[in-house]
Amino acid sequence: MPASHQPRLTHTPPASAAANRTDFHQPDRRLSRNRSIHLLCYLDRMTRLLSLLLSAALAFAAQAADISGSWDFKVSSPRGEHTAKLTVTQQGEKIAGSFQSERGDFKVDGAVKGDDVEFSVHYTGGDAPTSIPFRGKLEGAAKMSGRYNAGEAEGNWTATKVATQGS
């Protein structure tokens, strides 16, 4: 068929649609504004909820673990392995207690922050009183380990919580 004989494909909208053509292409501003307000309120609520959850998670994570109780303590030194009994009480992050070894019973003080443990054993025997710092990490509720430095002697330590009767 010659181009002049091809039917023209056009669509003429009905008269009522032509009258509303402008309204069809431009959204109702009231509906758009209401949706925007609802979306902003939803986003605000979600932001507040996420902030609250994040704050709670950080507070829980920063809370010091309670290491109160008795611990079987093992120290590795250049002279071999030594065992002791560590007994600790805890209030907040602060710890206090005693360290019983073959050399005697010595005072302990320190702190627990999250899973970080730091304490000093205060030896009173020998030439002069001395404090030996121990630093380590909790490995669950019943184990901790780390390093100590006693001047020229340094090494590793481990501690396992002694199970109490009834647990």
Protein Blocks (a to p, Z undefined) as FASTA:
>chain_A
ZZklpccddddddfklmmmmmmmmpccfklmmmmmmmmmmmmmmmmmmmmmmmmmmmmmm
mpccdfedcdddddddfkbccddddddddehjbccdddddfkbccddddddehjaccddd
ddfehjbdcddddddddebjkbccddddehjagcdddddddddehZZ
